[in-house]
Amino acid sequence: MHIESALPTPLPKKPGHDQLYEKAKELEVAFLTEMLAHAGLGESSDAFGGGIGEEQFASFLRTEQARGIVEKGGLGLAQSIFESLVKAQEAKHD
């Protein structure tokens, strides 16, 4: 599966912003993981399902799929969160 984002993902430019950007991406991963779960991704089929083991590990699969989506640009949510965090941090230091 080849995923390309229509949204550019600019990298943080100031020192200390790398950490904020990584946290913003983690929040987008968490959001996408939940959305993939609600969309039914990873649900076991009735006839040939993997049983309890499949159910237990489906969340790990969803998280890694969400992480892959975010690394390819995601929904742009990480960038919005990052910009909000930067504004909040700058306001705190002013």
PyMOL Python script that loads the backbone (N, CA, C, O; Angstrom):
from pymol import cmd

cmd.read_pdbstr("""\
ATOM      1  N   MET A   1       0.844  -1.176   0.000  1.00  0.00           N
ATOM      2  CA  MET A   1       0.000   0.000   0.000  1.00  0.00           C
ATOM      3  C   MET A   1       0.883   1.231   0.000  1.00  0.00           C
ATOM      4  O   MET A   1       1.776   1.363   0.837  1.00  0.00           O
ATOM      5  N   HIS A   2       0.636   2.124  -0.930  1.00  0.00           N
ATOM      6  CA  HIS A   2       1.438   3.340  -1.065  1.00  0.00           C
ATOM      7  C   HIS A   2       0.563   4.535  -0.726  1.00  0.00           C
ATOM      8  O   HIS A   2      -0.432   4.798  -1.401  1.00  0.00           O
ATOM      9  N   ILE A   3       0.939   5.257   0.321  1.00  0.00           N
ATOM     10  CA  ILE A   3       0.149   6.394   0.779  1.00  0.00           C
ATOM     11  C   ILE A   3       0.965   7.661   0.576  1.00  0.00           C
ATOM     12  O   ILE A   3       2.126   7.726   0.980  1.00  0.00           O
ATOM     13  N   GLU A   4       0.367   8.663  -0.046  1.00  0.00           N
ATOM     14  CA  GLU A   4       1.017   9.946  -0.215  1.00  0.00           C
ATOM     15  C   GLU A   4       0.104  11.022   0.332  1.00  0.00           C
ATOM     16  O   GLU A   4      -1.104  11.008   0.094  1.00  0.00           O
ATOM     17  N   SER A   5       0.679  11.941   1.053  1.00  0.00           N
ATOM     18  CA  SER A   5      -0.099  13.016   1.645  1.00  0.00           C
ATOM     19  C   SER A   5      -0.200  14.203   0.697  1.00  0.00           C
ATOM     20  O   SER A   5       0.743  14.525  -0.025  1.00  0.00           O
ATOM     21  N   ALA A   6      -1.347  14.836   0.712  1.00  0.00           N
ATOM     22  CA  ALA A   6      -1.530  16.054  -0.063  1.00  0.00           C
ATOM     23  C   ALA A   6      -1.057  17.260   0.742  1.00  0.00           C
ATOM     24  O   ALA A   6      -0.893  18.355   0.204  1.00  0.00           O
ATOM     25  N   LEU A   7      -0.840  17.045   2.037  1.00  0.00           N
ATOM     26  CA  LEU A   7      -0.433  18.129   2.915  1.00  0.00           C
ATOM     27  C   LEU A   7       1.065  18.088   3.166  1.00  0.00           C
ATOM     28  O   LEU A   7       1.598  17.029   3.497  1.00  0.00           O
ATOM     29  N   PRO A   8       1.761  19.212   3.017  1.00  0.00           N
ATOM     30  CA  PRO A   8       3.185  19.222   3.349  1.00  0.00           C
ATOM     31  C   PRO A   8       3.356  19.151   4.857  1.00  0.00           C
ATOM     32  O   PRO A   8       2.533  19.671   5.610  1.00  0.00           O
ATOM     33  N   THR A   9       4.419  18.512   5.288  1.00  0.00           N
ATOM     34  CA  THR A   9       4.702  18.424   6.708  1.00  0.00           C
ATOM     35  C   THR A   9       6.006  19.158   6.981  1.00  0.00           C
ATOM     36  O   THR A   9       7.078  18.554   6.939  1.00  0.00           O
ATOM     37  N   PRO A  10       5.925  20.464   7.262  1.00  0.00           N
ATOM     38  CA  PRO A  10       7.144  21.211   7.516  1.00  0.00           C
ATOM     39  C   PRO A  10       7.797  20.758   8.817  1.00  0.00           C
ATOM     40  O   PRO A  10       7.116  20.444   9.794  1.00  0.00           O
ATOM     41  N   LEU A  11       9.092  20.730   8.812  1.00  0.00           N
ATOM     42  CA  LEU A  11       9.820  20.340  10.010  1.00  0.00           C
ATOM     43  C   LEU A  11       9.993  21.535  10.927  1.00  0.00           C
ATOM     44  O   LEU A  11      10.104  22.665  10.452  1.00  0.00           O
ATOM     45  N   PRO A  12      10.019  21.306  12.241  1.00  0.00           N
ATOM     46  CA  PRO A  12      10.231  22.397  13.190  1.00  0.00           C
ATOM     47  C   PRO A  12      11.599  23.038  12.955  1.00  0.00           C
ATOM     48  O   PRO A  12      12.552  22.354  12.583  1.00  0.00           O
ATOM     49  N   LYS A  13      11.692  24.335  13.170  1.00  0.00           N
ATOM     50  CA  LYS A  13      12.923  25.043  12.880  1.00  0.00           C
ATOM     51  C   LYS A  13      13.687  25.486  14.126  1.00  0.00           C
ATOM     52  O   LYS A  13      14.911  25.602  14.073  1.00  0.00           O
ATOM     53  N   LYS A  14      13.021  25.732  15.215  1.00  0.00           N
ATOM     54  CA  LYS A  14      13.693  26.236  16.404  1.00  0.00           C
ATOM     55  C   LYS A  14      14.109  25.085  17.318  1.00  0.00           C
ATOM     56  O   LYS A  14      13.467  24.035  17.337  1.00  0.00           O
ATOM     57  N   PRO A  15      15.188  25.289  18.074  1.00  0.00           N
ATOM     58  CA  PRO A  15      15.584  24.256  19.037  1.00  0.00           C
ATOM     59  C   PRO A  15      14.465  24.026  20.056  1.00  0.00           C
ATOM     60  O   PRO A  15      13.817  24.973  20.500  1.00  0.00           O
ATOM     61  N   GLY A  16      14.250  22.798  20.410  1.00  0.00           N
ATOM     62  CA  GLY A  16      13.188  22.464  21.357  1.00  0.00           C
ATOM     63  C   GLY A  16      11.864  22.162  20.684  1.00  0.00           C
ATOM     64  O   GLY A  16      10.979  21.568  21.300  1.00  0.00           O
ATOM     65  N   HIS A  17      11.714  22.561  19.428  1.00  0.00           N
ATOM     66  CA  HIS A  17      10.464  22.313  18.724  1.00  0.00           C
ATOM     67  C   HIS A  17      10.371  20.878  18.213  1.00  0.00           C
ATOM     68  O   HIS A  17       9.273  20.382  17.960  1.00  0.00           O
ATOM     69  N   ASP A  18      11.510  20.211  18.059  1.00  0.00           N
ATOM     70  CA  ASP A  18      11.488  18.810  17.621  1.00  0.00           C
ATOM     71  C   ASP A  18      10.661  17.959  18.567  1.00  0.00           C
ATOM     72  O   ASP A  18       9.861  17.128  18.138  1.00  0.00           O
ATOM     73  N   GLN A  19      10.861  18.176  19.852  1.00  0.00           N
ATOM     74  CA  GLN A  19      10.145  17.397  20.865  1.00  0.00           C
ATOM     75  C   GLN A  19       8.639  17.694  20.822  1.00  0.00           C
ATOM     76  O   GLN A  19       7.819  16.786  20.954  1.00  0.00           O
ATOM     77  N   LEU A  20       8.287  18.960  20.639  1.00  0.00           N
ATOM     78  CA  LEU A  20       6.867  19.326  20.534  1.00  0.00           C
ATOM     79  C   LEU A  20       6.236  18.683  19.308  1.00  0.00           C
ATOM     80  O   LEU A  20       5.105  18.201  19.368  1.00  0.00           O
ATOM     81  N   TYR A  21       6.963  18.676  18.198  1.00  0.00           N
ATOM     82  CA  TYR A  21       6.432  18.100  16.968  1.00  0.00           C
ATOM     83  C   TYR A  21       6.232  16.588  17.118  1.00  0.00           C
ATOM     84  O   TYR A  21       5.247  16.039  16.624  1.00  0.00           O
ATOM     85  N   GLU A  22       7.157  15.925  17.793  1.00  0.00           N
ATOM     86  CA  GLU A  22       7.021  14.479  18.029  1.00  0.00           C
ATOM     87  C   GLU A  22       5.802  14.181  18.895  1.00  0.00           C
ATOM     88  O   GLU A  22       5.091  13.207  18.646  1.00  0.00           O
ATOM     89  N   LYS A  23       5.554  14.995  19.893  1.00  0.00           N
ATOM     90  CA  LYS A  23       4.368  14.814  20.752  1.00  0.00           C
ATOM     91  C   LYS A  23       3.088  15.046  19.947  1.00  0.00           C
ATOM     92  O   LYS A  23       2.098  14.338  20.130  1.00  0.00           O
ATOM     93  N   ALA A  24       3.114  16.027  19.067  1.00  0.00           N
ATOM     94  CA  ALA A  24       1.947  16.294  18.218  1.00  0.00           C
ATOM     95  C   ALA A  24       1.672  15.108  17.301  1.00  0.00           C
ATOM     96  O   ALA A  24       0.518  14.739  17.084  1.00  0.00           O
ATOM     97  N   LYS A  25       2.735  14.512  16.765  1.00  0.00           N
ATOM     98  CA  LYS A  25       2.562  13.335  15.911  1.00  0.00           C
ATOM     99  C   LYS A  25       2.021  12.159  16.716  1.00  0.00           C
ATOM    100  O   LYS A  25       1.197  11.396  16.212  1.00  0.00           O
ATOM    101  N   GLU A  26       2.473  12.001  17.958  1.00  0.00           N
ATOM    102  CA  GLU A  26       1.951  10.930  18.819  1.00  0.00           C
ATOM    103  C   GLU A  26       0.450  11.099  19.051  1.00  0.00           C
ATOM    104  O   GLU A  26      -0.293  10.117  19.065  1.00  0.00           O
ATOM    105  N   LEU A  27       0.007  12.339  19.232  1.00  0.00           N
ATOM    106  CA  LEU A  27      -1.426  12.589  19.418  1.00  0.00           C
ATOM    107  C   LEU A  27      -2.214  12.247  18.154  1.00  0.00           C
ATOM    108  O   LEU A  27      -3.320  11.712  18.236  1.00  0.00           O
ATOM    109  N   GLU A  28      -1.648  12.555  16.988  1.00  0.00           N
ATOM    110  CA  GLU A  28      -2.340  12.204  15.743  1.00  0.00           C
ATOM    111  C   GLU A  28      -2.392  10.690  15.577  1.00  0.00           C
ATOM    112  O   GLU A  28      -3.395  10.158  15.102  1.00  0.00           O
ATOM    113  N   VAL A  29      -1.325   9.988  15.961  1.00  0.00           N
ATOM    114  CA  VAL A  29      -1.317   8.522  15.896  1.00  0.00           C
ATOM    115  C   VAL A  29      -2.419   7.964  16.795  1.00  0.00           C
ATOM    116  O   VAL A  29      -3.154   7.062  16.391  1.00  0.00           O
ATOM    117  N   ALA A  30      -2.536   8.499  18.014  1.00  0.00           N
ATOM    118  CA  ALA A  30      -3.575   8.027  18.935  1.00  0.00           C
ATOM    119  C   ALA A  30      -4.968   8.262  18.358  1.00  0.00           C
ATOM    120  O   ALA A  30      -5.836   7.393  18.444  1.00  0.00           O
ATOM    121  N   PHE A  31      -5.177   9.436  17.771  1.00  0.00           N
ATOM    122  CA  PHE A  31      -6.468   9.759  17.158  1.00  0.00           C
ATOM    123  C   PHE A  31      -6.782   8.796  16.021  1.00  0.00           C
ATOM    124  O   PHE A  31      -7.880   8.243  15.957  1.00  0.00           O
ATOM    125  N   LEU A  32      -5.825   8.595  15.127  1.00  0.00           N
ATOM    126  CA  LEU A  32      -6.047   7.706  13.981  1.00  0.00           C
ATOM    127  C   LEU A  32      -6.255   6.258  14.421  1.00  0.00           C
ATOM    128  O   LEU A  32      -7.042   5.533  13.811  1.00  0.00           O
ATOM    129  N   THR A  33      -5.566   5.837  15.460  1.00  0.00           N
ATOM    130  CA  THR A  33      -5.743   4.483  15.981  1.00  0.00           C
ATOM    131  C   THR A  33      -7.187   4.267  16.411  1.00  0.00           C
ATOM    132  O   THR A  33      -7.790   3.237  16.107  1.00  0.00           O
ATOM    133  N   GLU A  34      -7.731   5.243  17.118  1.00  0.00           N
ATOM    134  CA  GLU A  34      -9.124   5.142  17.560  1.00  0.00           C
ATOM    135  C   GLU A  34     -10.086   5.169  16.376  1.00  0.00           C
ATOM    136  O   GLU A  34     -11.068   4.427  16.357  1.00  0.00           O
ATOM    137  N   MET A  35      -9.810   6.012  15.399  1.00  0.00           N
ATOM    138  CA  MET A  35     -10.682   6.092  14.225  1.00  0.00           C
ATOM    139  C   MET A  35     -10.642   4.788  13.426  1.00  0.00           C
ATOM    140  O   MET A  35     -11.675   4.334  12.934  1.00  0.00           O
ATOM    141  N   LEU A  36      -9.466   4.187  13.294  1.00  0.00           N
ATOM    142  CA  LEU A  36      -9.359   2.900  12.594  1.00  0.00           C
ATOM    143  C   LEU A  36     -10.120   1.814  13.351  1.00  0.00           C
ATOM    144  O   LEU A  36     -10.742   0.949  12.735  1.00  0.00           O
ATOM    145  N   ALA A  37     -10.076   1.854  14.674  1.00  0.00           N
ATOM    146  CA  ALA A  37     -10.816   0.870  15.481  1.00  0.00           C
ATOM    147  C   ALA A  37     -12.320   1.036  15.273  1.00  0.00           C
ATOM    148  O   ALA A  37     -13.041   0.053  15.106  1.00  0.00           O
ATOM    149  N   HIS A  38     -12.782   2.270  15.285  1.00  0.00           N
ATOM    150  CA  HIS A  38     -14.217   2.519  15.097  1.00  0.00           C
ATOM    151  C   HIS A  38     -14.673   2.194  13.680  1.00  0.00           C
ATOM    152  O   HIS A  38     -15.847   1.907  13.447  1.00  0.00           O
ATOM    153  N   ALA A  39     -13.737   2.243  12.738  1.00  0.00           N
ATOM    154  CA  ALA A  39     -14.065   1.891  11.355  1.00  0.00           C
ATOM    155  C   ALA A  39     -14.109   0.380  11.156  1.00  0.00           C
ATOM    156  O   ALA A  39     -14.513  -0.101  10.097  1.00  0.00           O
ATOM    157  N   GLY A  40     -13.692  -0.365  12.179  1.00  0.00           N
ATOM    158  CA  GLY A  40     -13.766  -1.818  12.106  1.00  0.00           C
ATOM    159  C   GLY A  40     -12.491  -2.492  11.633  1.00  0.00           C
ATOM    160  O   GLY A  40     -12.486  -3.702  11.409  1.00  0.00           O
ATOM    161  N   LEU A  41     -11.413  -1.743  11.476  1.00  0.00           N
ATOM    162  CA  LEU A  41     -10.152  -2.339  11.053  1.00  0.00           C
ATOM    163  C   LEU A  41      -9.614  -3.263  12.148  1.00  0.00           C
ATOM    164  O   LEU A  41      -9.494  -2.861  13.306  1.00  0.00           O
ATOM    165  N   GLY A  42      -9.301  -4.474  11.781  1.00  0.00           N
ATOM    166  CA  GLY A  42      -8.745  -5.425  12.735  1.00  0.00           C
ATOM    167  C   GLY A  42      -9.765  -6.305  13.425  1.00  0.00           C
ATOM    168  O   GLY A  42      -9.407  -7.130  14.266  1.00  0.00           O
ATOM    169  N   GLU A  43     -11.037  -6.140  13.080  1.00  0.00           N
ATOM    170  CA  GLU A  43     -12.054  -7.016  13.661  1.00  0.00           C
ATOM    171  C   GLU A  43     -11.907  -8.408  13.070  1.00  0.00           C
ATOM    172  O   GLU A  43     -11.677  -8.559  11.870  1.00  0.00           O
ATOM    173  N   SER A  44     -12.041  -9.420  13.913  1.00  0.00           N
ATOM    174  CA  SER A  44     -11.887 -10.789  13.413  1.00  0.00           C
ATOM    175  C   SER A  44     -13.162 -11.237  12.711  1.00  0.00           C
ATOM    176  O   SER A  44     -14.272 -10.852  13.078  1.00  0.00           O
ATOM    177  N   SER A  45     -12.966 -12.058  11.694  1.00  0.00           N
ATOM    178  CA  SER A  45     -14.126 -12.588  10.972  1.00  0.00           C
ATOM    179  C   SER A  45     -14.703 -13.749  11.772  1.00  0.00           C
ATOM    180  O   SER A  45     -13.997 -14.380  12.559  1.00  0.00           O
ATOM    181  N   ASP A  46     -15.969 -14.024  11.572  1.00  0.00           N
ATOM    182  CA  ASP A  46     -16.639 -15.073  12.337  1.00  0.00           C
ATOM    183  C   ASP A  46     -16.172 -16.475  11.944  1.00  0.00           C
ATOM    184  O   ASP A  46     -15.939 -17.313  12.815  1.00  0.00           O
ATOM    185  N   ALA A  47     -16.036 -16.732  10.671  1.00  0.00           N
ATOM    186  CA  ALA A  47     -15.752 -18.080  10.206  1.00  0.00           C
ATOM    187  C   ALA A  47     -14.306 -18.513  10.435  1.00  0.00           C
ATOM    188  O   ALA A  47     -14.064 -19.597  10.965  1.00  0.00           O
ATOM    189  N   PHE A  48     -13.365 -17.698  10.049  1.00  0.00           N
ATOM    190  CA  PHE A  48     -11.961 -18.094  10.139  1.00  0.00           C
ATOM    191  C   PHE A  48     -11.142 -17.102  10.950  1.00  0.00           C
ATOM    192  O   PHE A  48      -9.996 -16.819  10.600  1.00  0.00           O
ATOM    193  N   GLY A  49     -11.698 -16.580  12.006  1.00  0.00           N
ATOM    194  CA  GLY A  49     -10.999 -15.613  12.840  1.00  0.00           C
ATOM    195  C   GLY A  49      -9.893 -16.277  13.643  1.00  0.00           C
ATOM    196  O   GLY A  49      -9.868 -17.496  13.815  1.00  0.00           O
ATOM    197  N   GLY A  50      -8.978 -15.445  14.131  1.00  0.00           N
ATOM    198  CA  GLY A  50      -7.839 -15.934  14.895  1.00  0.00           C
ATOM    199  C   GLY A  50      -8.113 -16.058  16.376  1.00  0.00           C
ATOM    200  O   GLY A  50      -7.193 -16.301  17.157  1.00  0.00           O
ATOM    201  N   GLY A  51      -9.354 -15.897  16.775  1.00  0.00           N
ATOM    202  CA  GLY A  51      -9.712 -16.059  18.172  1.00  0.00           C
ATOM    203  C   GLY A  51      -9.244 -14.911  19.044  1.00  0.00           C
ATOM    204  O   GLY A  51      -9.080 -13.780  18.585  1.00  0.00           O
ATOM    205  N   ILE A  52      -9.033 -15.228  20.311  1.00  0.00           N
ATOM    206  CA  ILE A  52      -8.675 -14.215  21.305  1.00  0.00           C
ATOM    207  C   ILE A  52      -7.318 -13.584  20.999  1.00  0.00           C
ATOM    208  O   ILE A  52      -7.108 -12.402  21.271  1.00  0.00           O
ATOM    209  N   GLY A  53      -6.397 -14.370  20.435  1.00  0.00           N
ATOM    210  CA  GLY A  53      -5.079 -13.836  20.095  1.00  0.00           C
ATOM    211  C   GLY A  53      -5.160 -12.736  19.055  1.00  0.00           C
ATOM    212  O   GLY A  53      -4.468 -11.723  19.150  1.00  0.00           O
ATOM    213  N   GLU A  54      -6.008 -12.942  18.066  1.00  0.00           N
ATOM    214  CA  GLU A  54      -6.174 -11.930  17.021  1.00  0.00           C
ATOM    215  C   GLU A  54      -6.762 -10.662  17.619  1.00  0.00           C
ATOM    216  O   GLU A  54      -6.336  -9.557  17.282  1.00  0.00           O
ATOM    217  N   GLU A  55      -7.719 -10.814  18.488  1.00  0.00           N
ATOM    218  CA  GLU A  55      -8.343  -9.653  19.123  1.00  0.00           C
ATOM    219  C   GLU A  55      -7.329  -8.882  19.972  1.00  0.00           C
ATOM    220  O   GLU A  55      -7.339  -7.651  19.990  1.00  0.00           O
ATOM    221  N   GLN A  56      -6.454  -9.608  20.674  1.00  0.00           N
ATOM    222  CA  GLN A  56      -5.474  -8.963  21.539  1.00  0.00           C
ATOM    223  C   GLN A  56      -4.448  -8.155  20.763  1.00  0.00           C
ATOM    224  O   GLN A  56      -4.037  -7.084  21.211  1.00  0.00           O
ATOM    225  N   PHE A  57      -4.030  -8.652  19.605  1.00  0.00           N
ATOM    226  CA  PHE A  57      -2.966  -7.998  18.858  1.00  0.00           C
ATOM    227  C   PHE A  57      -3.464  -7.052  17.770  1.00  0.00           C
ATOM    228  O   PHE A  57      -2.659  -6.369  17.136  1.00  0.00           O
ATOM    229  N   ALA A  58      -4.760  -7.001  17.546  1.00  0.00           N
ATOM    230  CA  ALA A  58      -5.310  -6.102  16.525  1.00  0.00           C
ATOM    231  C   ALA A  58      -5.017  -4.640  16.854  1.00  0.00           C
ATOM    232  O   ALA A  58      -4.816  -3.831  15.949  1.00  0.00           O
ATOM    233  N   SER A  59      -4.993  -4.298  18.135  1.00  0.00           N
ATOM    234  CA  SER A  59      -4.722  -2.907  18.511  1.00  0.00           C
ATOM    235  C   SER A  59      -3.294  -2.502  18.151  1.00  0.00           C
ATOM    236  O   SER A  59      -3.051  -1.356  17.772  1.00  0.00           O
ATOM    237  N   PHE A  60      -2.351  -3.434  18.265  1.00  0.00           N
ATOM    238  CA  PHE A  60      -0.971  -3.131  17.885  1.00  0.00           C
ATOM    239  C   PHE A  60      -0.875  -2.873  16.387  1.00  0.00           C
ATOM    240  O   PHE A  60      -0.159  -1.973  15.950  1.00  0.00           O
ATOM    241  N   LEU A  61      -1.592  -3.661  15.612  1.00  0.00           N
ATOM    242  CA  LEU A  61      -1.606  -3.492  14.164  1.00  0.00           C
ATOM    243  C   LEU A  61      -2.197  -2.135  13.789  1.00  0.00           C
ATOM    244  O   LEU A  61      -1.650  -1.426  12.944  1.00  0.00           O
ATOM    245  N   ARG A  62      -3.310  -1.779  14.418  1.00  0.00           N
ATOM    246  CA  ARG A  62      -3.939  -0.483  14.133  1.00  0.00           C
ATOM    247  C   ARG A  62      -2.996   0.666  14.474  1.00  0.00           C
ATOM    248  O   ARG A  62      -2.907   1.639  13.725  1.00  0.00           O
ATOM    249  N   THR A  63      -2.294   0.559  15.599  1.00  0.00           N
ATOM    250  CA  THR A  63      -1.364   1.616  16.003  1.00  0.00           C
ATOM    251  C   THR A  63      -0.243   1.775  14.989  1.00  0.00           C
ATOM    252  O   THR A  63       0.119   2.896  14.634  1.00  0.00           O
ATOM    253  N   GLU A  64       0.306   0.666  14.523  1.00  0.00           N
ATOM    254  CA  GLU A  64       1.390   0.745  13.544  1.00  0.00           C
ATOM    255  C   GLU A  64       0.891   1.270  12.197  1.00  0.00           C
ATOM    256  O   GLU A  64       1.609   1.992  11.506  1.00  0.00           O
ATOM    257  N   GLN A  65      -0.327   0.911  11.829  1.00  0.00           N
ATOM    258  CA  GLN A  65      -0.897   1.445  10.594  1.00  0.00           C
ATOM    259  C   GLN A  65      -1.123   2.952  10.725  1.00  0.00           C
ATOM    260  O   GLN A  65      -0.860   3.706   9.787  1.00  0.00           O
ATOM    261  N   ALA A  66      -1.607   3.384  11.875  1.00  0.00           N
ATOM    262  CA  ALA A  66      -1.808   4.812  12.125  1.00  0.00           C
ATOM    263  C   ALA A  66      -0.468   5.542  12.101  1.00  0.00           C
ATOM    264  O   ALA A  66      -0.371   6.637  11.546  1.00  0.00           O
ATOM    265  N   ARG A  67       0.567   4.947  12.696  1.00  0.00           N
ATOM    266  CA  ARG A  67       1.901   5.548  12.696  1.00  0.00           C
ATOM    267  C   ARG A  67       2.416   5.705  11.252  1.00  0.00           C
ATOM    268  O   ARG A  67       3.017   6.724  10.913  1.00  0.00           O
ATOM    269  N   GLY A  68       2.179   4.705  10.421  1.00  0.00           N
ATOM    270  CA  GLY A  68       2.585   4.787   9.024  1.00  0.00           C
ATOM    271  C   GLY A  68       1.869   5.901   8.285  1.00  0.00           C
ATOM    272  O   GLY A  68       2.471   6.599   7.468  1.00  0.00           O
ATOM    273  N   ILE A  69       0.594   6.068   8.569  1.00  0.00           N
ATOM    274  CA  ILE A  69      -0.182   7.144   7.938  1.00  0.00           C
ATOM    275  C   ILE A  69       0.384   8.505   8.349  1.00  0.00           C
ATOM    276  O   ILE A  69       0.548   9.393   7.512  1.00  0.00           O
ATOM    277  N   VAL A  70       0.678   8.660   9.638  1.00  0.00           N
ATOM    278  CA  VAL A  70       1.212   9.929  10.141  1.00  0.00           C
ATOM    279  C   VAL A  70       2.588  10.214   9.541  1.00  0.00           C
ATOM    280  O   VAL A  70       2.880  11.354   9.181  1.00  0.00           O
ATOM    281  N   GLU A  71       3.423   9.203   9.433  1.00  0.00           N
ATOM    282  CA  GLU A  71       4.763   9.397   8.865  1.00  0.00           C
ATOM    283  C   GLU A  71       4.708   9.804   7.395  1.00  0.00           C
ATOM    284  O   GLU A  71       5.637  10.436   6.894  1.00  0.00           O
ATOM    285  N   LYS A  72       3.642   9.450   6.711  1.00  0.00           N
ATOM    286  CA  LYS A  72       3.465   9.844   5.311  1.00  0.00           C
ATOM    287  C   LYS A  72       2.741  11.184   5.174  1.00  0.00           C
ATOM    288  O   LYS A  72       2.425  11.599   4.059  1.00  0.00           O
ATOM    289  N   GLY A  73       2.479  11.855   6.274  1.00  0.00           N
ATOM    290  CA  GLY A  73       1.839  13.170   6.224  1.00  0.00           C
ATOM    291  C   GLY A  73       0.533  13.241   6.973  1.00  0.00           C
ATOM    292  O   GLY A  73       0.095  14.322   7.366  1.00  0.00           O
ATOM    293  N   GLY A  74      -0.092  12.105   7.174  1.00  0.00           N
ATOM    294  CA  GLY A  74      -1.312  12.041   7.971  1.00  0.00           C
ATOM    295  C   GLY A  74      -2.437  12.932   7.487  1.00  0.00           C
ATOM    296  O   GLY A  74      -2.602  13.172   6.291  1.00  0.00           O
ATOM    297  N   LEU A  75      -3.191  13.407   8.434  1.00  0.00           N
ATOM    298  CA  LEU A  75      -4.345  14.254   8.151  1.00  0.00           C
ATOM    299  C   LEU A  75      -4.028  15.734   8.298  1.00  0.00           C
ATOM    300  O   LEU A  75      -4.870  16.588   8.020  1.00  0.00           O
ATOM    301  N   GLY A  76      -2.819  16.033   8.732  1.00  0.00           N
ATOM    302  CA  GLY A  76      -2.458  17.417   9.005  1.00  0.00           C
ATOM    303  C   GLY A  76      -2.767  17.819  10.431  1.00  0.00           C
ATOM    304  O   GLY A  76      -2.520  18.958  10.827  1.00  0.00           O
ATOM    305  N   LEU A  77      -3.302  16.898  11.197  1.00  0.00           N
ATOM    306  CA  LEU A  77      -3.655  17.168  12.585  1.00  0.00           C
ATOM    307  C   LEU A  77      -2.413  17.445  13.418  1.00  0.00           C
ATOM    308  O   LEU A  77      -2.433  18.330  14.275  1.00  0.00           O
ATOM    309  N   ALA A  78      -1.333  16.708  13.185  1.00  0.00           N
ATOM    310  CA  ALA A  78      -0.093  16.907  13.953  1.00  0.00           C
ATOM    311  C   ALA A  78       0.430  18.328  13.757  1.00  0.00           C
ATOM    312  O   ALA A  78       0.878  18.964  14.711  1.00  0.00           O
ATOM    313  N   GLN A  79       0.372  18.821  12.530  1.00  0.00           N
ATOM    314  CA  GLN A  79       0.856  20.183  12.266  1.00  0.00           C
ATOM    315  C   GLN A  79       0.013  21.204  13.009  1.00  0.00           C
ATOM    316  O   GLN A  79       0.552  22.160  13.567  1.00  0.00           O
ATOM    317  N   SER A  80      -1.292  21.020  13.026  1.00  0.00           N
ATOM    318  CA  SER A  80      -2.182  21.951  13.743  1.00  0.00           C
ATOM    319  C   SER A  80      -1.910  21.915  15.243  1.00  0.00           C
ATOM    320  O   SER A  80      -1.849  22.954  15.900  1.00  0.00           O
ATOM    321  N   ILE A  81      -1.749  20.709  15.773  1.00  0.00           N
ATOM    322  CA  ILE A  81      -1.449  20.565  17.202  1.00  0.00           C
ATOM    323  C   ILE A  81      -0.107  21.216  17.512  1.00  0.00           C
ATOM    324  O   ILE A  81       0.025  21.941  18.498  1.00  0.00           O
ATOM    325  N   PHE A  82       0.890  20.954  16.665  1.00  0.00           N
ATOM    326  CA  PHE A  82       2.218  21.523  16.853  1.00  0.00           C
ATOM    327  C   PHE A  82       2.166  23.047  16.885  1.00  0.00           C
ATOM    328  O   PHE A  82       2.752  23.672  17.768  1.00  0.00           O
ATOM    329  N   GLU A  83       1.469  23.641  15.929  1.00  0.00           N
ATOM    330  CA  GLU A  83       1.376  25.101  15.880  1.00  0.00           C
ATOM    331  C   GLU A  83       0.704  25.650  17.132  1.00  0.00           C
ATOM    332  O   GLU A  83       1.108  26.695  17.642  1.00  0.00           O
ATOM    333  N   SER A  84      -0.310  24.961  17.628  1.00  0.00           N
ATOM    334  CA  SER A  84      -0.978  25.382  18.862  1.00  0.00           C
ATOM    335  C   SER A  84      -0.039  25.281  20.061  1.00  0.00           C
ATOM    336  O   SER A  84      -0.025  26.160  20.922  1.00  0.00           O
ATOM    337  N   LEU A  85       0.748  24.198  20.113  1.00  0.00           N
ATOM    338  CA  LEU A  85       1.706  24.026  21.210  1.00  0.00           C
ATOM    339  C   LEU A  85       2.782  25.108  21.181  1.00  0.00           C
ATOM    340  O   LEU A  85       3.180  25.624  22.225  1.00  0.00           O
ATOM    341  N   VAL A  86       3.252  25.449  19.978  1.00  0.00           N
ATOM    342  CA  VAL A  86       4.274  26.496  19.846  1.00  0.00           C
ATOM    343  C   VAL A  86       3.706  27.835  20.315  1.00  0.00           C
ATOM    344  O   VAL A  86       4.363  28.568  21.054  1.00  0.00           O
ATOM    345  N   LYS A  87       2.498  28.149  19.889  1.00  0.00           N
ATOM    346  CA  LYS A  87       1.873  29.421  20.312  1.00  0.00           C
ATOM    347  C   LYS A  87       1.699  29.463  21.824  1.00  0.00           C
ATOM    348  O   LYS A  87       1.953  30.490  22.453  1.00  0.00           O
ATOM    349  N   ALA A  88       1.267  28.349  22.410  1.00  0.00           N
ATOM    350  CA  ALA A  88       1.083  28.293  23.861  1.00  0.00           C
ATOM    351  C   ALA A  88       2.422  28.443  24.587  1.00  0.00           C
ATOM    352  O   ALA A  88       2.510  29.119  25.612  1.00  0.00           O
ATOM    353  N   GLN A  89       3.451  27.813  24.048  1.00  0.00           N
ATOM    354  CA  GLN A  89       4.781  27.887  24.666  1.00  0.00           C
ATOM    355  C   GLN A  89       5.340  29.308  24.569  1.00  0.00           C
ATOM    356  O   GLN A  89       5.921  29.821  25.525  1.00  0.00           O
ATOM    357  N   GLU A  90       5.160  29.934  23.411  1.00  0.00           N
ATOM    358  CA  GLU A  90       5.654  31.303  23.233  1.00  0.00           C
ATOM    359  C   GLU A  90       4.896  32.293  24.119  1.00  0.00           C
ATOM    360  O   GLU A  90       5.494  33.226  24.655  1.00  0.00           O
ATOM    361  N   ALA A  91       3.603  32.097  24.273  1.00  0.00           N
ATOM    362  CA  ALA A  91       2.799  32.965  25.137  1.00  0.00           C
ATOM    363  C   ALA A  91       3.221  32.815  26.589  1.00  0.00           C
ATOM    364  O   ALA A  91       3.204  33.777  27.357  1.00  0.00           O
ATOM    365  N   LYS A  92       3.597  31.600  26.955  1.00  0.00           N
ATOM    366  CA  LYS A  92       4.029  31.320  28.322  1.00  0.00           C
ATOM    367  C   LYS A  92       5.350  32.015  28.632  1.00  0.00           C
ATOM    368  O   LYS A  92       5.586  32.441  29.763  1.00  0.00           O
ATOM    369  N   HIS A  93       6.212  32.127  27.619  1.00  0.00           N
ATOM    370  CA  HIS A  93       7.535  32.723  27.811  1.00  0.00           C
ATOM    371  C   HIS A  93       7.558  34.234  27.598  1.00  0.00           C
ATOM    372  O   HIS A  93       8.567  34.885  27.868  1.00  0.00           O
ATOM    373  N   ASP A  94       6.449  34.791  27.114  1.00  0.00           N
ATOM    374  CA  ASP A  94       6.404  36.259  26.892  1.00  0.00           C
ATOM    375  C   ASP A  94       6.063  37.002  28.153  1.00  0.00           C
ATOM    376  O   ASP A  94       5.985  38.231  28.143  1.00  0.00           O
TER     377      ASP A  94
END
""", "prot")
cmd.dss("prot")
cmd.show_as("cartoon", "prot")
cmd.util.cbc("prot")
cmd.orient("prot")
